[in-house]
Amino acid sequence: MAFESEGSRMMSLKGSPSTSVSAWAPMAITAFRVLWFAQLGSNIGSWMQTVGAQWYLVEGAASATIIALVQTASLAPAIVFSLPAGVLADSLDRRKLLIWGSAISGVIAAALTVVAALNDLTVWAILAFTFVLGITSTLTSPAWQAIQPELVPRSLIGASSALGGITVNGARAVGPALAGVILSVFGAPVVFGINALSFAAAALALLWWKRPPQPGLDDREPFGAALRAGVRYVASARLVRRILARSALFAMPASALWALLPVTATRLELDSSGYGLLLGALGAGAVLGIFALPAARKRFSDNVVIAASAALFAVGTIAAAVLPFLPALVLLVLAGLAWIGTLTVLNASLQLTLPQWVRSRGASVYILVFMGTMALGSFVWGLIAEWLGTTVALTTSAALLVLVAASVRVAPLLPGTGTIDRTISSTLPTPSLVFEPAPTDGPVVVQVSYTVRPDAVDDFRSAMRLVEGSRRRTGGSRWRLYRSGETADVFLESFVVPSWGEFRRQQSERLTGRDREMRDAAVAFSTTAPTEQHFFPASDLRSHHERT
């Protein structure tokens, strides 16, 4: 596929797609289109399975807590497995990882089908199968997100993120409604069997995709080091932390509607088809949002969009709590539109902000925060509904969503989110050392000396604060800036990298165009080129001499 020049990749300051980009433009790319349909089919099957599991519990007169636990069982694996999944997606061939994940999910779904057909399905079996399928979903989710920028040019990432929302939310429109009909006619085993077939179709589509060879897979980071590097990046990336904060603020109250909608169906005296229509209304609204969102993001900032989305979702939540069927159905369409509005803005901002080397790990932290918060929220709202009633739980959730909308004024998405240069810049010279360190040697103390113009000391210090963030994101710790007591205007930057291999990765694989800009801005205040030195533990010196 043809990608645009580097200069044309920069987005507008709002981080929104170009006004000339169609919401459906990514569908012109064959690989994106095929994998998009594969994801859509798989998600339809997953939603059918969820509805089948929840309605089985509803018909069995299970408590509100047990019914809400279906969503908790589905999402809880994100708490445990999201970070390892991100490391795997950054370290392994993502295509192969997705193929194996889809195949294993298909086998698990097929086993659930057999158990249901034999009439051996119990409450705890449903929760167990849902939990295991949640594990496989968690292990593949970062890879699904991370391959999107491989399938489309940077200018289409916003549109591809919105279309990606259709694969989830469009599935909510089709899957539940389809499941309701099939449940009433054929029963749960057929619903679960369709889910198994959807995973098989996804695996076939991934087998068809001829992904270009990926460099660096033969020189993978050790699992533990890669995991620490991902966590360290997110902890030091202010833009990413704010995206995570906004996702958690929305997910906690929003989880109430998804968890308690089956209970709402019983309040309205609906059968499985009626429950499917409630979920379908949310999904239909999400699909409608795909068409409305580009115009909204063109006219309003992303912060206005996520604030309005939280307020609209509150309206839908109140509707589910107190209104009759038809008014509730209409307002749930608006809630679905609000759902896709929030997720599209957050997902697109994250994909545009994370550099390639840590994209899967960053996405895994996002999934951990969002899905983990949803899982915890589902359990909490289920308990509240059982103790105080569903109406109280949903009304409280709606009030919190209004507060979430208002909080955008004090904790907005930060300026620059999704607009900075994240292309890898690997033009730094290789250090000349008197011995050849092993990749595991370390920790390494790196010291960089600067001679700063007397009139630029304050500006230099300000510039170095940005350099500190860059060093920490890419592998450094214990960063300090010192000023010489003997020589005027001489400054020493010092930081520690866990190993020599980590330092080499920092220099060759992790520094982006934005990191280069920040370093160059600091160096511009120097009268001479900075000098860099590298110090190793003295206990390793003998082994160094033996190797050389």
Secondary structure, 3 states (H helix, E strand, C coil): CCCCCHHHHCCCCCCCCCCCCCCCHHHHCHHHHHHHHHHHHHHHHHHHHHHHHHHHHHHCCCCHHHHHHHHHHHHCHHHHHHHHHHHHHHHCCHHHHHHHHHHHHHHHHHHHHHHHHCCCCCHHHHHHHHHHHHHHHHHHHHHHHHHHHHHCCHHHHHHHHHHHHHHHHHHHHHHHHHHHHHHHHCCHHHHHHHHHHHHHHHHHHHHHCCCCCCCCHHHCCCHHHHHHHHHHHHHHCHHHHHHHHHHHHHHHHHHHHHHHHHHHHHHCCCCHHHHHHHHHHHHHHHHHHHHHHHHHHHHCCHHHHHHHHHHHHHHHHHHHHHCCHHHHHHHHHHHHHHHHHHHHHHHHHHHHHCCHHHHHHHHHHHHHHHHHHHHHHHHHHHHHHHHHCHHHHHHHHHHHHHHHHHHHHCCCCCCCCCCCCCCECCCCCCCCCCCCCCCCCCCEEEEEEEEECHHHHHHHHHHHHHHHHHHHHHCCEEEEEEECCCCCCEEEEEEEECCHHHHHHHHHHHCEHHHHHHHHHHHCCECCCCEEEEECCHHHHHHHHHHC
